[in-house]
Amino acid sequence: MKVIVNEAGFYAGTWFEAGDKPQDMPDAVARQFLPPYGAQLSLPDAKRAAPKAEEKKAG
């Protein structure tokens, strides 16, 4: 599964750096850290959609 890492750290024994670039992570590992269970990871589509929604409200 492609995810955006919001917090750098070890996920299932593998180090992942934080950044805006989507990274591959096994589904069983990623699901534990995605909302609503955690905020350490996010899905690439959700990351892109959020700023657009905020811009429309502000403008």
Buried (B, 14 or more C-beta within 10 A) or exposed (E): BEBBBBEEEEBEEEEBEBEEEBBEBEEEBBBEBBEEEEEBBBBBEEBEEEEEEEEEEEE
